[in-house]
Amino acid sequence: MRIQELREMTGSELLQRKADLEDERFNLNMRKSFKSLDNPLRLRLLRREMARINTVLREDELGMRQLAKSKTSILDDADATKKEKK
């Protein structure tokens, strides 16, 4: 996944993606310990994608870039309702 695609994701989507990658990496490392992998390059790609996600999350934390806002947020709906009442 490209860095621009990651920057368009929300924080919760990035954290979910990171957890999925960590699970896949763990499973590949377990399989690697028992036998050789069909695609050993996949481990490197997983590490790099996790590093990209960490970079995007850190940029947001430092305020260098803003992550995308949630598409469906309870707070956004409440704000819209308040504006309609006024």
Biopython code that builds the backbone (N, CA, C, O; Angstrom):
import numpy as np
from Bio.PDB.StructureBuilder import StructureBuilder

atoms = [
    (1, "MET", "N", (0.841, -1.166, 0.000)),
    (1, "MET", "CA", (0.000, 0.000, 0.000)),
    (1, "MET", "C", (0.899, 1.246, 0.000)),
    (1, "MET", "O", (1.897, 1.295, 0.719)),
    (2, "ARG", "N", (0.548, 2.223, -0.788)),
    (2, "ARG", "CA", (1.339, 3.433, -0.901)),
    (2, "ARG", "C", (1.079, 4.355, 0.278)),
    (2, "ARG", "O", (0.028, 4.280, 0.913)),
    (3, "ILE", "N", (2.038, 5.224, 0.570)),
    (3, "ILE", "CA", (1.943, 6.120, 1.716)),
    (3, "ILE", "C", (0.757, 7.073, 1.565)),
    (3, "ILE", "O", (0.114, 7.410, 2.559)),
    (4, "GLN", "N", (0.456, 7.510, 0.347)),
    (4, "GLN", "CA", (-0.674, 8.422, 0.135)),
    (4, "GLN", "C", (-1.988, 7.729, 0.478)),
    (4, "GLN", "O", (-2.879, 8.353, 1.054)),
    (5, "GLU", "N", (-2.119, 6.471, 0.141)),
    (5, "GLU", "CA", (-3.321, 5.713, 0.480)),
    (5, "GLU", "C", (-3.472, 5.591, 1.990)),
    (5, "GLU", "O", (-4.584, 5.651, 2.515)),
    (6, "LEU", "N", (-2.350, 5.419, 2.690)),
    (6, "LEU", "CA", (-2.397, 5.321, 4.144)),
    (6, "LEU", "C", (-2.802, 6.648, 4.772)),
    (6, "LEU", "O", (-3.522, 6.667, 5.771)),
    (7, "ARG", "N", (-2.350, 7.753, 4.199)),
    (7, "ARG", "CA", (-2.688, 9.069, 4.746)),
    (7, "ARG", "C", (-4.159, 9.401, 4.567)),
    (7, "ARG", "O", (-4.687, 10.254, 5.281)),
    (8, "GLU", "N", (-4.829, 8.749, 3.633)),
    (8, "GLU", "CA", (-6.247, 8.980, 3.404)),
    (8, "GLU", "C", (-7.119, 8.147, 4.342)),
    (8, "GLU", "O", (-8.335, 8.332, 4.376)),
    (9, "MET", "N", (-6.519, 7.245, 5.094)),
    (9, "MET", "CA", (-7.262, 6.401, 6.022)),
    (9, "MET", "C", (-7.415, 7.121, 7.365)),
    (9, "MET", "O", (-6.654, 8.033, 7.687)),
    (10, "THR", "N", (-8.411, 6.693, 8.136)),
    (10, "THR", "CA", (-8.604, 7.255, 9.467)),
    (10, "THR", "C", (-7.669, 6.555, 10.452)),
    (10, "THR", "O", (-7.078, 5.523, 10.134)),
    (11, "GLY", "N", (-7.542, 7.122, 11.640)),
    (11, "GLY", "CA", (-6.667, 6.540, 12.658)),
    (11, "GLY", "C", (-7.083, 5.137, 13.046)),
    (11, "GLY", "O", (-6.236, 4.258, 13.204)),
    (12, "SER", "N", (-8.387, 4.917, 13.203)),
    (12, "SER", "CA", (-8.853, 3.584, 13.599)),
    (12, "SER", "C", (-8.624, 2.569, 12.480)),
    (12, "SER", "O", (-8.318, 1.409, 12.753)),
    (13, "GLU", "N", (-8.769, 2.993, 11.232)),
    (13, "GLU", "CA", (-8.491, 2.089, 10.116)),
    (13, "GLU", "C", (-7.009, 1.722, 10.076)),
    (13, "GLU", "O", (-6.655, 0.575, 9.804)),
    (14, "LEU", "N", (-6.149, 2.697, 10.346)),
    (14, "LEU", "CA", (-4.706, 2.421, 10.355)),
    (14, "LEU", "C", (-4.335, 1.452, 11.472)),
    (14, "LEU", "O", (-3.536, 0.539, 11.268)),
    (15, "LEU", "N", (-4.912, 1.652, 12.639)),
    (15, "LEU", "CA", (-4.614, 0.751, 13.756)),
    (15, "LEU", "C", (-5.104, -0.662, 13.472)),
    (15, "LEU", "O", (-4.443, -1.636, 13.834)),
    (16, "GLN", "N", (-6.262, -0.777, 12.825)),
    (16, "GLN", "CA", (-6.786, -2.094, 12.470)),
    (16, "GLN", "C", (-5.890, -2.765, 11.436)),
    (16, "GLN", "O", (-5.593, -3.956, 11.537)),
    (17, "ARG", "N", (-5.465, -1.997, 10.448)),
    (17, "ARG", "CA", (-4.570, -2.524, 9.406)),
    (17, "ARG", "C", (-3.248, -2.991, 10.024)),
    (17, "ARG", "O", (-2.717, -4.039, 9.655)),
    (18, "LYS", "N", (-2.726, -2.202, 10.966)),
    (18, "LYS", "CA", (-1.470, -2.557, 11.631)),
    (18, "LYS", "C", (-1.625, -3.858, 12.416)),
    (18, "LYS", "O", (-0.735, -4.708, 12.388)),
    (19, "ALA", "N", (-2.747, -4.017, 13.114)),
    (19, "ALA", "CA", (-2.987, -5.245, 13.874)),
    (19, "ALA", "C", (-3.076, -6.454, 12.939)),
    (19, "ALA", "O", (-2.555, -7.525, 13.250)),
    (20, "ASP", "N", (-3.735, -6.277, 11.800)),
    (20, "ASP", "CA", (-3.834, -7.365, 10.825)),
    (20, "ASP", "C", (-2.457, -7.761, 10.298)),
    (20, "ASP", "O", (-2.156, -8.945, 10.148)),
    (21, "LEU", "N", (-1.631, -6.765, 10.020)),
    (21, "LEU", "CA", (-0.278, -7.044, 9.519)),
    (21, "LEU", "C", (0.573, -7.742, 10.571)),
    (21, "LEU", "O", (1.349, -8.641, 10.248)),
    (22, "GLU", "N", (0.429, -7.332, 11.826)),
    (22, "GLU", "CA", (1.185, -7.977, 12.902)),
    (22, "GLU", "C", (0.780, -9.438, 13.047)),
    (22, "GLU", "O", (1.630, -10.301, 13.267)),
    (23, "ASP", "N", (-0.517, -9.717, 12.925)),
    (23, "ASP", "CA", (-0.987, -11.106, 12.989)),
    (23, "ASP", "C", (-0.413, -11.927, 11.832)),
    (23, "ASP", "O", (0.056, -13.048, 12.023)),
    (24, "GLU", "N", (-0.460, -11.351, 10.636)),
    (24, "GLU", "CA", (0.063, -12.062, 9.471)),
    (24, "GLU", "C", (1.569, -12.303, 9.613)),
    (24, "GLU", "O", (2.070, -13.374, 9.269)),
    (25, "ARG", "N", (2.276, -11.306, 10.117)),
    (25, "ARG", "CA", (3.728, -11.450, 10.313)),
    (25, "ARG", "C", (4.030, -12.546, 11.341)),
    (25, "ARG", "O", (4.941, -13.350, 11.145)),
    (26, "PHE", "N", (3.272, -12.575, 12.425)),
    (26, "PHE", "CA", (3.462, -13.610, 13.440)),
    (26, "PHE", "C", (3.255, -14.994, 12.830)),
    (26, "PHE", "O", (4.056, -15.901, 13.054)),
    (27, "ASN", "N", (2.177, -15.151, 12.058)),
    (27, "ASN", "CA", (1.886, -16.445, 11.439)),
    (27, "ASN", "C", (2.989, -16.854, 10.460)),
    (27, "ASN", "O", (3.384, -18.019, 10.417)),
    (28, "LEU", "N", (3.480, -15.899, 9.680)),
    (28, "LEU", "CA", (4.557, -16.222, 8.744)),
    (28, "LEU", "C", (5.836, -16.618, 9.478)),
    (28, "LEU", "O", (6.536, -17.538, 9.056)),
    (29, "ASN", "N", (6.140, -15.933, 10.563)),
    (29, "ASN", "CA", (7.334, -16.285, 11.335)),
    (29, "ASN", "C", (7.207, -17.672, 11.951)),
    (29, "ASN", "O", (8.193, -18.404, 12.037)),
    (30, "MET", "N", (6.011, -18.037, 12.378)),
    (30, "MET", "CA", (5.797, -19.380, 12.921)),
    (30, "MET", "C", (5.989, -20.431, 11.833)),
    (30, "MET", "O", (6.648, -21.447, 12.055)),
    (31, "ARG", "N", (5.412, -20.186, 10.655)),
    (31, "ARG", "CA", (5.583, -21.129, 9.559)),
    (31, "ARG", "C", (7.042, -21.224, 9.130)),
    (31, "ARG", "O", (7.525, -22.297, 8.770)),
    (32, "LYS", "N", (7.735, -20.097, 9.173)),
    (32, "LYS", "CA", (9.147, -20.066, 8.791)),
    (32, "LYS", "C", (9.995, -20.918, 9.724)),
    (32, "LYS", "O", (10.976, -21.525, 9.297)),
    (33, "SER", "N", (9.617, -20.963, 10.999)),
    (33, "SER", "CA", (10.399, -21.748, 11.949)),
    (33, "SER", "C", (10.269, -23.257, 11.712)),
    (33, "SER", "O", (11.153, -24.030, 12.081)),
    (34, "PHE", "N", (9.159, -23.663, 11.094)),
    (34, "PHE", "CA", (8.949, -25.089, 10.843)),
    (34, "PHE", "C", (9.440, -25.529, 9.470)),
    (34, "PHE", "O", (9.974, -26.628, 9.317)),
    (35, "LYS", "N", (9.259, -24.681, 8.488)),
    (35, "LYS", "CA", (9.674, -25.022, 7.125)),
    (35, "LYS", "C", (9.913, -23.738, 6.355)),
    (35, "LYS", "O", (9.643, -22.647, 6.858)),
    (36, "SER", "N", (10.414, -23.862, 5.148)),
    (36, "SER", "CA", (10.679, -22.670, 4.340)),
    (36, "SER", "C", (9.363, -22.105, 3.791)),
    (36, "SER", "O", (8.395, -22.833, 3.572)),
    (37, "LEU", "N", (9.362, -20.810, 3.580)),
    (37, "LEU", "CA", (8.167, -20.129, 3.097)),
    (37, "LEU", "C", (8.107, -20.147, 1.577)),
    (37, "LEU", "O", (9.136, -20.200, 0.904)),
    (38, "ASP", "N", (6.882, -20.102, 1.041)),
    (38, "ASP", "CA", (6.712, -20.015, -0.405)),
    (38, "ASP", "C", (7.221, -18.667, -0.913)),
    (38, "ASP", "O", (7.847, -18.586, -1.969)),
    (39, "ASN", "N", (6.943, -17.614, -0.146)),
    (39, "ASN", "CA", (7.328, -16.264, -0.540)),
    (39, "ASN", "C", (7.994, -15.558, 0.646)),
    (39, "ASN", "O", (7.325, -14.824, 1.373)),
    (40, "PRO", "N", (9.291, -15.767, 0.853)),
    (40, "PRO", "CA", (9.963, -15.146, 1.994)),
    (40, "PRO", "C", (10.025, -13.618, 1.893)),
    (40, "PRO", "O", (10.221, -12.940, 2.901)),
    (41, "LEU", "N", (9.861, -13.081, 0.700)),
    (41, "LEU", "CA", (9.861, -11.634, 0.515)),
    (41, "LEU", "C", (8.662, -10.979, 1.217)),
    (41, "LEU", "O", (8.702, -9.791, 1.539)),
    (42, "ARG", "N", (7.618, -11.743, 1.447)),
    (42, "ARG", "CA", (6.418, -11.206, 2.095)),
    (42, "ARG", "C", (6.734, -10.655, 3.487)),
    (42, "ARG", "O", (6.136, -9.662, 3.902)),
    (43, "LEU", "N", (7.654, -11.276, 4.207)),
    (43, "LEU", "CA", (8.037, -10.766, 5.532)),
    (43, "LEU", "C", (8.616, -9.362, 5.437)),
    (43, "LEU", "O", (8.285, -8.500, 6.252)),
    (44, "ARG", "N", (9.462, -9.128, 4.467)),
    (44, "ARG", "CA", (10.054, -7.804, 4.285)),
    (44, "ARG", "C", (8.976, -6.778, 3.935)),
    (44, "ARG", "O", (8.980, -5.661, 4.452)),
    (45, "LEU", "N", (8.062, -7.165, 3.061)),
    (45, "LEU", "CA", (6.993, -6.253, 2.668)),
    (45, "LEU", "C", (6.089, -5.900, 3.850)),
    (45, "LEU", "O", (5.639, -4.762, 3.979)),
    (46, "LEU", "N", (5.832, -6.883, 4.707)),
    (46, "LEU", "CA", (5.013, -6.625, 5.899)),
    (46, "LEU", "C", (5.706, -5.643, 6.839)),
    (46, "LEU", "O", (5.073, -4.718, 7.349)),
    (47, "ARG", "N", (6.998, -5.840, 7.068)),
    (47, "ARG", "CA", (7.749, -4.931, 7.935)),
    (47, "ARG", "C", (7.725, -3.507, 7.389)),
    (47, "ARG", "O", (7.555, -2.549, 8.143)),
    (48, "ARG", "N", (7.892, -3.376, 6.098)),
    (48, "ARG", "CA", (7.907, -2.049, 5.489)),
    (48, "ARG", "C", (6.547, -1.369, 5.572)),
    (48, "ARG", "O", (6.463, -0.171, 5.846)),
    (49, "GLU", "N", (5.494, -2.124, 5.337)),
    (49, "GLU", "CA", (4.161, -1.521, 5.422)),
    (49, "GLU", "C", (3.830, -1.116, 6.855)),
    (49, "GLU", "O", (3.204, -0.080, 7.082)),
    (50, "MET", "N", (4.247, -1.930, 7.818)),
    (50, "MET", "CA", (4.036, -1.566, 9.221)),
    (50, "MET", "C", (4.815, -0.303, 9.560)),
    (50, "MET", "O", (4.323, 0.532, 10.318)),
    (51, "ALA", "N", (6.020, -0.144, 9.017)),
    (51, "ALA", "CA", (6.817, 1.057, 9.244)),
    (51, "ALA", "C", (6.138, 2.276, 8.633)),
    (51, "ALA", "O", (6.159, 3.359, 9.219)),
    (52, "ARG", "N", (5.538, 2.107, 7.463)),
    (52, "ARG", "CA", (4.808, 3.218, 6.846)),
    (52, "ARG", "C", (3.623, 3.642, 7.706)),
    (52, "ARG", "O", (3.375, 4.834, 7.886)),
    (53, "ILE", "N", (2.899, 2.672, 8.231)),
    (53, "ILE", "CA", (1.751, 2.981, 9.091)),
    (53, "ILE", "C", (2.220, 3.703, 10.345)),
    (53, "ILE", "O", (1.610, 4.688, 10.762)),
    (54, "ASN", "N", (3.300, 3.219, 10.948)),
    (54, "ASN", "CA", (3.840, 3.879, 12.134)),
    (54, "ASN", "C", (4.260, 5.312, 11.821)),
    (54, "ASN", "O", (4.074, 6.208, 12.645)),
    (55, "THR", "N", (4.818, 5.528, 10.648)),
    (55, "THR", "CA", (5.234, 6.871, 10.245)),
    (55, "THR", "C", (4.033, 7.802, 10.128)),
    (55, "THR", "O", (4.073, 8.932, 10.614)),
    (56, "VAL", "N", (2.976, 7.336, 9.493)),
    (56, "VAL", "CA", (1.776, 8.161, 9.328)),
    (56, "VAL", "C", (1.149, 8.469, 10.685)),
    (56, "VAL", "O", (0.723, 9.598, 10.930)),
    (57, "LEU", "N", (1.091, 7.478, 11.562)),
    (57, "LEU", "CA", (0.538, 7.705, 12.898)),
    (57, "LEU", "C", (1.388, 8.698, 13.684)),
    (57, "LEU", "O", (0.855, 9.540, 14.407)),
    (58, "ARG", "N", (2.687, 8.601, 13.547)),
    (58, "ARG", "CA", (3.585, 9.524, 14.254)),
    (58, "ARG", "C", (3.466, 10.946, 13.701)),
    (58, "ARG", "O", (3.502, 11.913, 14.462)),
    (59, "GLU", "N", (3.327, 11.074, 12.393)),
    (59, "GLU", "CA", (3.132, 12.396, 11.792)),
    (59, "GLU", "C", (1.874, 13.062, 12.344)),
    (59, "GLU", "O", (1.867, 14.260, 12.626)),
    (60, "ASP", "N", (0.817, 12.277, 12.492)),
    (60, "ASP", "CA", (-0.417, 12.819, 13.055)),
    (60, "ASP", "C", (-0.219, 13.216, 14.513)),
    (60, "ASP", "O", (-0.708, 14.256, 14.954)),
    (61, "GLU", "N", (0.495, 12.388, 15.250)),
    (61, "GLU", "CA", (0.748, 12.667, 16.665)),
    (61, "GLU", "C", (1.539, 13.963, 16.848)),
    (61, "GLU", "O", (1.265, 14.741, 17.762)),
    (62, "LEU", "N", (2.513, 14.186, 15.980)),
    (62, "LEU", "CA", (3.345, 15.385, 16.065)),
    (62, "LEU", "C", (2.684, 16.605, 15.439)),
    (62, "LEU", "O", (3.175, 17.724, 15.591)),
    (63, "GLY", "N", (1.583, 16.397, 14.741)),
    (63, "GLY", "CA", (0.878, 17.509, 14.111)),
    (63, "GLY", "C", (1.455, 17.897, 12.763)),
    (63, "GLY", "O", (1.127, 18.963, 12.242)),
    (64, "MET", "N", (2.292, 17.076, 12.196)),
    (64, "MET", "CA", (2.872, 17.379, 10.890)),
    (64, "MET", "C", (1.831, 17.249, 9.786)),
    (64, "MET", "O", (1.821, 18.033, 8.836)),
    (65, "ARG", "N", (0.970, 16.273, 9.913)),
    (65, "ARG", "CA", (-0.115, 16.037, 8.948)),
    (65, "ARG", "C", (-1.347, 15.586, 9.710)),
    (65, "ARG", "O", (-1.246, 14.984, 10.780)),
    (66, "GLN", "N", (-2.498, 15.881, 9.154)),
    (66, "GLN", "CA", (-3.755, 15.455, 9.755)),
    (66, "GLN", "C", (-4.229, 14.178, 9.066)),
    (66, "GLN", "O", (-4.183, 14.070, 7.841)),
    (67, "LEU", "N", (-4.680, 13.226, 9.856)),
    (67, "LEU", "CA", (-5.277, 12.027, 9.295)),
    (67, "LEU", "C", (-6.681, 12.350, 8.819)),
    (67, "LEU", "O", (-7.272, 13.346, 9.235)),
    (68, "ALA", "N", (-7.204, 11.518, 7.959)),
    (68, "ALA", "CA", (-8.571, 11.689, 7.486)),
    (68, "ALA", "C", (-9.528, 11.517, 8.658)),
    (68, "ALA", "O", (-9.282, 10.725, 9.568)),
    (69, "LYS", "N", (-10.602, 12.257, 8.624)),
    (69, "LYS", "CA", (-11.617, 12.146, 9.663)),
    (69, "LYS", "C", (-12.528, 10.968, 9.347)),
    (69, "LYS", "O", (-12.635, 10.537, 8.199)),
    (70, "SER", "N", (-13.173, 10.462, 10.373)),
    (70, "SER", "CA", (-14.079, 9.332, 10.212)),
    (70, "SER", "C", (-15.214, 9.717, 9.280)),
    (70, "SER", "O", (-15.740, 10.827, 9.355)),
    (71, "LYS", "N", (-15.582, 8.811, 8.416)),
    (71, "LYS", "CA", (-16.649, 9.086, 7.459)),
    (71, "LYS", "C", (-18.017, 9.110, 8.128)),
    (71, "LYS", "O", (-18.896, 9.880, 7.742)),
    (72, "THR", "N", (-18.184, 8.268, 9.122)),
    (72, "THR", "CA", (-19.441, 8.239, 9.861)),
    (72, "THR", "C", (-19.127, 8.406, 11.334)),
    (72, "THR", "O", (-18.693, 7.466, 11.999)),
    (73, "SER", "N", (-19.344, 9.577, 11.823)),
    (73, "SER", "CA", (-19.031, 9.867, 13.209)),
    (73, "SER", "C", (-20.292, 10.305, 13.931)),
    (73, "SER", "O", (-21.096, 11.056, 13.381)),
    (74, "ILE", "N", (-20.465, 9.848, 15.138)),
    (74, "ILE", "CA", (-21.599, 10.241, 15.951)),
    (74, "ILE", "C", (-21.528, 11.734, 16.247)),
    (74, "ILE", "O", (-22.553, 12.415, 16.265)),
    (75, "LEU", "N", (-20.337, 12.235, 16.475)),
    (75, "LEU", "CA", (-20.159, 13.646, 16.793)),
    (75, "LEU", "C", (-20.535, 14.531, 15.611)),
    (75, "LEU", "O", (-21.128, 15.592, 15.808)),
    (76, "ASP", "N", (-20.206, 14.124, 14.394)),
    (76, "ASP", "CA", (-20.560, 14.907, 13.220)),
    (76, "ASP", "C", (-22.073, 15.006, 13.079)),
    (76, "ASP", "O", (-22.599, 16.064, 12.734)),
    (77, "ASP", "N", (-22.777, 13.902, 13.346)),
    (77, "ASP", "CA", (-24.229, 13.907, 13.265)),
    (77, "ASP", "C", (-24.836, 14.832, 14.311)),
    (77, "ASP", "O", (-25.815, 15.524, 14.030)),
    (78, "ALA", "N", (-24.272, 14.853, 15.509)),
    (78, "ALA", "CA", (-24.783, 15.718, 16.577)),
    (78, "ALA", "C", (-24.573, 17.182, 16.227)),
    (78, "ALA", "O", (-25.453, 18.005, 16.479)),
    (79, "ASP", "N", (-23.439, 17.519, 15.658)),
    (79, "ASP", "CA", (-23.152, 18.893, 15.261)),
    (79, "ASP", "C", (-24.108, 19.350, 14.163)),
    (79, "ASP", "O", (-24.571, 20.490, 14.181)),
    (80, "ALA", "N", (-24.401, 18.481, 13.222)),
    (80, "ALA", "CA", (-25.310, 18.825, 12.141)),
    (80, "ALA", "C", (-26.720, 19.050, 12.675)),
    (80, "ALA", "O", (-27.426, 19.936, 12.193)),
    (81, "THR", "N", (-27.141, 18.260, 13.668)),
    (81, "THR", "CA", (-28.449, 18.417, 14.257)),
    (81, "THR", "C", (-28.556, 19.748, 14.987)),
    (81, "THR", "O", (-29.590, 20.413, 14.918)),
    (82, "LYS", "N", (-27.494, 20.141, 15.685)),
    (82, "LYS", "CA", (-27.491, 21.417, 16.405)),
    (82, "LYS", "C", (-27.582, 22.587, 15.447)),
    (82, "LYS", "O", (-28.273, 23.564, 15.735)),
    (83, "LYS", "N", (-26.909, 22.514, 14.327)),
    (83, "LYS", "CA", (-26.944, 23.591, 13.339)),
    (83, "LYS", "C", (-28.317, 23.726, 12.726)),
    (83, "LYS", "O", (-28.767, 24.838, 12.452)),
    (84, "GLU", "N", (-29.001, 22.595, 12.504)),
    (84, "GLU", "CA", (-30.341, 22.623, 11.916)),
    (84, "GLU", "C", (-31.340, 23.267, 12.872)),
    (84, "GLU", "O", (-32.260, 23.946, 12.416)),
    (85, "LYS", "N", (-31.190, 23.075, 14.178)),
    (85, "LYS", "CA", (-32.104, 23.621, 15.173)),
    (85, "LYS", "C", (-31.976, 25.126, 15.258)),
    (85, "LYS", "O", (-32.952, 25.814, 15.557)),
    (86, "LYS", "N", (-30.781, 25.653, 15.000)),
    (86, "LYS", "CA", (-30.556, 27.104, 15.120)),
    (86, "LYS", "C", (-31.098, 27.829, 13.978)),
    (86, "LYS", "O", (-30.995, 29.055, 13.919)),
]
sb = StructureBuilder()
sb.init_structure("model")
sb.init_model(0)
sb.init_chain("A")
sb.init_seg("    ")
for serial, (resi, resn, name, xyz) in enumerate(atoms, 1):
    if name == "N":
        sb.init_residue(resn, " ", resi, " ")
    sb.init_atom(name, np.array(xyz, "f"), 0.0, 1.0, " ", f" {name:<3s}", serial, name[0])
structure = sb.get_structure()
